[in-house]
Amino acid sequence: MHPLGLLHSAIVDAVTEPAAEDVALAELAVAGVLVTTGIVQTGRRYVSAALCVGGLLIAFAIFAIQVSDNGWLTGGDAPTRSWFIAHRTPWMDTAALVITTLGSPGAVITLTALIGAWLSWRTRSALPIIVIVATGAAASATSTTLKLVVGRGRPPIETQQVITTDYSFPSGHATSTSALVGITIAILTIGRGRQFVALLSAVAALLITLVAASRLYLGVHWLTDVIAGALLGTAFAVIGATVLHALEQRRTAIGSAEAAGSAGESHLSSARAS
């Protein structure tokens, strides 16, 4: 058997018991508590990030388990697909195609790289663009790998408006959009007030929702695909923002140490001259 097939079988065998509805609900509740606790944490950035990432990944794992086992969480996939198909219109067809093109991994990475370049120019630091591109690349690579591991088929091809035949779970569009929009918003809101943070967070949520909805409308993904992709991408955004914060702190500390050293040398030279 192919190595990816063996890994897939091992995952399914290992999670058969946790796939039960009551256990999955309890695990989703735990994930929600972790994320909520992480969000309300103040003054402890790394603890907050760890809680948020842990909760998001637990929730993602539950969705992956449910999809692999065809569990109860997938019950909304077919009705959602049918609803979108029933509400298709010519102008919505065009809008969905535009949104899904703009929300493709390549387009999102290009746009956020441009934003990262501008932020790097403004802050005189290469860190923003490096972290943004690395976050997007890591999220996309992880999504692609997980598609092969889970091996979920796409919705029926006869109802797809953009023919797509590779594996479906998780949605690469939802993953990359969530990761890159999330890390960009995190950088733009550094040091800003709560109202500004809330506004940009709402904009980010709207953009992610539009991209996810376009994939459902075009018939190329199931509902659980896009939800899981958003969870995975958001986890990478939190990781990227935390890494950037740590690197910026290190850069500031080094700069302060160098400035202090230069000041000390200048003072010593003045003392010798006198």
C-alpha positions in Angstrom: 0.0 0.0 0.0 1.1 3.6 -0.7 2.7 5.3 2.4 0.0 7.9 2.3 -2.6 5.2 2.2 -1.1 3.5 5.3 -1.0 6.8 7.1 -4.7 7.5 6.2 -5.7 4.0 7.4 -3.7 4.4 10.7 -5.5 7.8 11.4 -8.9 6.3 10.7 -8.2 3.3 12.9 -6.9 5.4 15.7 -9.9 7.7 15.8 -12.8 5.4 15.3 -13.8 5.6 18.9 -13.4 9.4 19.3 -15.6 9.9 16.2 -18.7 9.2 18.3 -21.1 12.1 18.4 -20.9 12.8 22.2 -17.1 12.6 22.3 -16.8 14.9 19.3 -19.2 17.4 20.8 -17.2 17.4 24.1 -13.9 17.9 22.2 -15.4 20.7 20.1 -16.5 22.3 23.4 -13.0 22.0 24.8 -11.6 23.6 21.6 -14.0 26.5 21.9 -13.1 27.0 25.6 -9.4 27.1 24.7 -9.8 29.6 21.9 -12.1 31.8 24.0 -9.7 31.7 26.9 -6.8 32.6 24.6 -8.7 35.5 23.1 -9.5 37.0 26.5 -6.0 36.6 27.9 -4.3 40.0 28.4 -0.6 40.6 28.9 0.4 37.0 28.3 0.9 36.8 24.5 2.5 33.4 24.3 0.0 31.7 26.6 -2.8 33.3 24.6 -1.3 32.1 21.3 -0.8 28.6 22.6 -4.4 28.3 23.8 -5.8 29.7 20.5 -3.7 27.5 18.3 -4.4 24.4 20.5 -8.1 25.0 20.3 -8.1 25.6 16.6 -6.1 22.5 15.8 -8.2 20.4 18.1 -11.3 21.6 16.2 -9.6 21.0 12.9 -8.7 17.4 14.0 -12.3 16.7 14.9 -13.5 17.8 11.4 -10.8 15.6 9.8 -11.8 12.7 11.9 -15.5 13.2 11.1 -14.8 13.5 7.4 -12.6 10.4 7.4 -15.3 8.4 9.2 -18.2 10.0 7.4 -19.4 11.2 10.8 -22.4 13.3 11.9 -20.6 16.6 11.3 -20.8 15.9 7.5 -24.6 15.7 7.7 -24.8 19.3 6.6 -22.6 18.9 3.5 -25.2 17.6 1.0 -28.1 20.0 2.1 -25.7 23.0 1.8 -24.5 22.0 -1.6 -28.2 21.5 -2.7 -29.1 25.0 -1.4 -26.3 26.7 -3.3 -27.1 24.9 -6.5 -30.8 25.9 -6.2 -29.9 29.5 -5.8 -27.5 30.0 -8.7 -28.1 33.0 -10.9 -26.1 34.4 -13.9 -24.8 37.4 -11.9 -23.9 35.3 -8.9 -22.0 32.9 -11.3 -19.8 35.8 -12.3 -19.3 37.1 -8.8 -18.4 33.7 -7.5 -15.8 33.2 -10.2 -14.2 36.6 -9.5 -14.1 36.0 -5.8 -12.8 32.5 -6.1 -10.0 33.7 -8.4 -9.0 36.5 -6.1 -9.1 34.0 -3.2 -6.9 31.4 -4.9 -3.7 30.6 -3.0 -1.5 32.2 -5.7 -3.5 35.4 -5.8 -3.7 35.8 -2.1 0.0 35.2 -1.6 0.8 37.7 -4.3 -1.4 40.4 -2.7 -0.3 39.8 0.8 3.4 39.7 -0.3 2.8 43.2 -1.8 1.3 44.4 1.5 4.2 42.7 3.4 6.7 44.6 1.2 5.0 47.9 1.9 5.0 47.1 5.7 8.7 46.2 5.5 9.4 49.4 3.7 7.5 51.4 6.3 9.1 49.8 9.3 12.5 49.5 7.7 12.5 45.8 8.5 12.3 42.7 6.3 10.5 40.7 9.0 6.9 41.5 7.9 7.3 40.2 4.4 9.4 37.2 5.5 6.8 36.2 8.1 3.8 36.8 5.8 5.3 34.7 2.9 6.4 32.0 5.3 3.0 31.8 6.9 1.3 31.5 3.6 3.7 28.9 2.2 3.5 26.8 5.4 -0.4 26.9 5.4 -0.6 26.0 1.7 1.9 23.1 2.0 0.1 21.7 5.1 -3.3 21.9 3.3 -1.9 20.1 0.3 -0.4 17.4 2.4 -3.6 16.9 4.4 -5.6 16.6 1.2 -3.5 13.6 0.3 -3.7 12.1 3.8 -7.5 12.4 4.2 -8.2 11.6 0.5 -11.7 13.0 0.4 -13.4 13.2 -3.0 -14.9 16.4 -4.5 -18.7 17.0 -4.9 -20.1 15.4 -8.1 -18.4 16.8 -11.1 -21.7 17.4 -13.0 -22.7 20.1 -10.6 -19.3 21.8 -10.5 -19.0 25.1 -12.4 -15.2 25.0 -12.3 -14.1 21.5 -12.9 -11.8 20.4 -10.1 -10.8 16.8 -9.6 -8.1 16.7 -6.9 -8.9 15.9 -3.2 -11.3 18.2 -1.4 -10.4 18.3 2.4 -9.4 20.9 3.6 -10.2 23.7 1.2 -6.9 25.3 0.0 -8.7 28.6 -0.8 -10.1 28.8 2.7 -6.8 27.8 4.3 -4.6 30.3 2.4 -7.1 33.1 2.7 -7.5 32.7 6.4 -3.8 32.4 7.0 -2.7 35.3 4.9 -5.6 37.7 5.7 -5.2 36.8 9.4 -1.5 37.5 9.5 -1.8 40.7 7.6 -4.6 41.9 9.9 -2.5 40.9 12.9 0.4 43.1 11.6 -1.7 46.0 10.7 -3.4 46.1 14.2 -0.2 46.1 16.2 -0.4 48.8 18.8 -3.8 50.0 17.6 -7.0 50.5 19.6 -9.7 47.9 20.2 -12.2 49.5 17.8 -9.7 49.4 15.0 -8.8 45.8 15.7 -12.5 44.9 15.8 -13.1 46.6 12.5 -10.3 44.9 10.7 -11.2 41.6 12.3 -14.7 42.0 10.9 -13.3 42.8 7.4 -11.1 39.7 7.6 -14.1 37.5 8.6 -16.1 38.9 5.7 -13.3 38.2 3.2 -12.8 34.6 4.4 -16.6 34.0 4.4 -16.9 35.3 0.8 -14.1 33.1 -0.5 -15.5 30.0 1.4 -19.0 30.7 0.0 -17.7 31.0 -3.5 -16.2 27.6 -3.3 -19.5 26.1 -2.1 -21.5 28.0 -4.7 -19.3 26.7 -7.5 -19.8 23.2 -6.3 -16.2 22.3 -5.8 -16.2 21.9 -2.0 -18.2 20.5 0.9 -19.2 22.7 3.8 -16.9 20.8 6.2 -14.0 21.4 3.8 -14.2 25.2 4.0 -14.8 25.3 7.8 -11.8 23.1 8.4 -9.7 25.2 6.0 -10.6 28.4 7.9 -9.7 26.7 11.2 -6.3 25.5 9.9 -5.5 28.9 8.2 -6.4 30.9 11.3 -4.1 28.7 13.4 -1.2 29.4 11.0 -2.1 33.2 11.2 -1.8 33.1 15.0 1.5 31.2 14.8 2.9 33.7 12.3 1.8 36.7 14.3 3.4 35.2 17.4 6.7 34.4 15.6 6.8 38.0 14.2 6.3 39.4 17.7 9.1 37.3 19.1 11.5 38.3 16.2 10.6 42.0 16.6 11.3 41.8 20.3 14.6 40.2 19.6 15.5 42.9 17.0 14.5 45.7 19.4 16.6 44.1 22.2 19.6 43.8 19.9 19.2 47.4 18.7 19.0 48.7 22.2 22.1 46.7 23.3 24.0 48.1 20.3 22.9 51.6 21.1 23.9 51.2 24.7 27.3 49.9 23.7 27.8 52.8 21.3 26.9 55.2 24.0 29.2 53.6 26.5 32.1 53.7 24.0 31.4 57.4 23.3 31.3 58.2 27.0 34.6 56.3 27.5 36.3 58.2 24.6 35.1 61.5 26.0 36.4 60.7 29.4 39.8 59.8 28.0 40.0 63.0 26.0 39.3 65.0 29.1 
